[in-house]
Amino acid sequence: MPIENWVMSREDVAKALELQRQIKEAGLTWPQLDILLQMKRGTVADWCRAHERVPAPIMQRITEILDGVKAGKIKPPIV
């Protein structure tokens, strides 16, 4: 079975780095954001490493969560 080449685009890497910056700015960890999004553990890590693309509706939800955490409206879960 041949191994397929996997290449990240610069755009994917830039989006992943921006997501990492936003999460750090809000003071969250990747596992905490997984919990707040009700996603399986490691999903956010895959997005932050550009292994997968974040769907637009979920990115909108991430932005809402991060804004809520920064404003003090959403309490980060204890991991």
C-alpha positions, -999 to +999 in steps of 0.1 A: +000+000+000+017+033-011+020+062+013+004+094+001+023+126+003+007+151+027+015+187+022+003+217+043-004+249+024+009+282+038-026+293+043-034+263+065-003+269+086-011+306+089-047+298+101-034+272+126-009+297+140-036+323+143-058+298+161-030+290+185-025+328+192-062+333+199-063+304+223-032+315+241-045+351+243-077+338+260-056+319+285-070+285+275-053+252+267-062+229+238-079+203+260-100+231+277-112+242+243-120+206+234-142+204+264-159+238+258-166+227+222-178+193+233-153+177+209-133+146+214-099+152+230-072+161+205-095+177+180-083+213+187-047+200+187-052+187+152-065+220+141-036+239+158-011+217+141-028+222+107-035+184+105-072+193+098-090+224+087-115+240+111-150+241+096-163+277+094-193+272+117-170+257+144-145+285+139-173+310+146-182+290+178-145+290+188-145+328+184-176+331+206-161+309+233-128+327+233-145+361+235-167+348+263-136+335+283-118+368+278-149+388+290-153+365+320-187+352+308-174+316+303-154+299+330-126+277+317-130+240+327-105+224+350-085+198+331 
